[in-house]
Amino acid sequence: MAAPLTLLVILSVTIRAVLYRSSLAEVISERVEVVSPLTAWKRVVEGLALLDLGVSPYSGDVFHETPLIIYLFHFVVDYAEITFMYCMIGGLYFPVLVVTYVSMLFQFRKQKYALEADRYPLDCLELIRSPKEMYYIPLKVAMFYLLNPFTILSCVAKSTCGLNNAVIALFILTTIKGNVLLSAIFLSLATYQSIYPLTLCAPALLYLMQRQFIPVNFRRVSFWWFIAQYAFMYLGSLFVIVGLSFFLLGSWDYVPSVYGFILSVPDLTPNIGLFWYFFAEMFEHFRLFFLCVFQINVFFYTIPLSIKLKEHPVFLIFMQLAVISIFKSYPTVGDIALYMAFLPVWSHLHRFLRNIFLVSCVLLACSALFPVLWHLWIYAGSANSNFYYAITLLFNVAQILLVSDYFYAFLRREHHLSYGLYLKRKDGSEATLVLK
């Protein structure tokens, strides 16, 4: 495993270094699909310049990253070297964490299935993966992230999305490992970065309670005691981080400039999200209502998904990451690459997927058409914003279909594991499974 992974890392570094040193780097860093007003490196540079002049970087409407990010880069003197270093390390840090995470996850699952194999119907044992099938999954996950064009583009553009992904990866790692304190700390860091990872609190609690054999029972004192402990550690960490930000900056200017900016969506620069076109055409007196409706989307699905997947918190984490990347206010391709890196983990669901070929073709076609329709709209003048938003809608519909298909496949597999792979009616004829 070490040799293929090393070759994979060398290949990915080479690709990134070549693109970083080429003339394409400047073009990529300007693409609205790759960077957003929150993650663009140029805005970080402008924030650093304002900070050097003794002016608050949040005094204007340019910089919208958190204070810890701006001070992280402020302590580095040579901007050119750190940007190149960030470009290389930011693209390689996450896969190493992912490989470790997947290895631990499947080691746990192998032990679980070995203990419970006798509980499954004999005709569905083929649905359980062997250790040989699971051996190469960490390598596949690393490959899906390292060689994903979305990841490469974000890395070359020096998008700060890489830092967000690394923090979320650390949160997943510490959660899977069962470290309650570090899980709460990294979840608070992720929430501090962009608010939306707050929804990952539910799967983290479910998984950690499974590890400690605490049943999800509202009448149990142990259930509420564990939630209170985790909430205390999470809120305490968040309080310390927010207090440190105030200490560094000397004011609360960053709160409306970062979190207010994320929630109110004042910058309607085109991106691959669902917000910009809709609110550009929206009457002002309807704006607040629809803004609440759009923002609630990210948080609304947490409760029903948590109820349905309470026994499968790891898959719930995957679902929540996908929901965040689709419905957040300023998404980029780097956010999509985060949850797509975990698709090889669920490769055993492929036999139950219904639309994977169609959805894959649509995602590839939309990715190729984004720069084409942008050029026709902005430069050639032979198209308008409707063309670009149409391909954005299609791209997000394809993502929703992809996630829904995996959700259906997961539920169907779990049903077969309980009732058998080949279902029969009472009269002995073959039955058809319909999931509602």
Buried (B, 14 or more C-beta within 10 A) or exposed (E): EEEEBEEBBEEBBEBBBEBBEEEEBEEBBEBBBBBBBBBBBEBBBBBBEBBEEEEBBBEEEBBBBBBBBBBBBBEEEEEEEBBBEBBBBBBBBBBBBBBBBBBBBBEBBBEEBEEEEEEBBEEBEEBBBEEEEBEBBBBBBBBBBBBBEBBBBBBBBBBBBBBBBBBBBBBBBBBBBBBBBBBBBBBBBBBBBBBBBBBBBBBBBBBBBBBEEBEBEEEEEEBEEBBEBBEEBBEBBBEEBBEBBBEEBEEEBBBEBBBEBBBBBEBBEBBBBBBBBBBEEBEEEEBEEBBEEBBEEBBBBBEEBBEBBBEBBBBBBBBBBBBBBBBBBBBBBBBBBBBBBBBBBBBBBEEBBEBBEEBEEBBEBBBEBBEBBBEBBEEEEEBEBEBBBBBBBBBBBBBBBBBBBBBBBBBBBBBBBEBBBEEEEEEEEEEEEEEE
